């Protein structure tokens, strides 16, 4: 059964993070200016900062290393998780794009463009890792830990729902400012749920946050591999999102099938 202090810590994390993200995006809306290019790199600092303040403020035992799931069980788990997270994230996104292409929903970029994208992957991965890290330690690290006594699907769905709700103001403001349609804003917000479940599965499978960090930093988003992704109809956008969701959730089920019942390694409650 989940410790009451852990549950309160998790609830405070979602509530405060949501409040900060909403406030920041309200400023952009009031100014009638979209977020600058710096925003995707600075915004992930919010979950890391909030979770750190909660760990310190509530005196949660175990420290940041435990609550952010920084230490893998062993070196083998670290290596397997790093390679597995990267490969699985790459395969899932590419498979979704290929299936969308085969279904006639969109068209893949030609081979020369794909090759150009491939050559930029290493540097893009390095640049994305830092911002992904400070976001993942809050969601798939801290919140996943706080809900660890729950079974995987219950905890991962809760984390995913919290993540989607907190990100919703970002997409809503973009829609209000005309940067995207409301249909796409809703679809992209909902798509965070299966993506989060897969990232949570990485943490559970390999016992630390690092596979989720690397997988989240992988710059091969499905829509980025499709030439006409910016001109999709709402129905096409929804179907492509559905393909990606099915692949992500199915992969999460495979990764966690040998670990029923609990959402992480069996450890005593660290809240006191």
HELIX and SHEET records of a PDB file:
HELIX    1   1 UNK A    4  UNK A   31  1                                  28    
HELIX    2   2 UNK A   39  UNK A   42  1                                   4    
HELIX    3   3 UNK A   45  UNK A   57  1                                  13    
HELIX    4   4 UNK A   63  UNK A   67  1                                   5    
HELIX    5   5 UNK A   75  UNK A  102  1                                  28    
HELIX    6   6 UNK A  111  UNK A  136  1                                  26    
HELIX    7   7 UNK A  137  UNK A  143  3                                   7    
HELIX    8   8 UNK A  144  UNK A  146  1                                   3    
HELIX    9   9 UNK A  152  UNK A  176  1                                  25    
HELIX   10  10 UNK A  182  UNK A  206  1                                  25    
HELIX   11  11 UNK A  210  UNK A  217  1                                   8    
HELIX   12  12 UNK A  222  UNK A  225  5                                   4    
HELIX   13  13 UNK A  229  UNK A  231  5                                   3    
HELIX   14  14 UNK A  234  UNK A  256  1                                  23    
END                                                                             
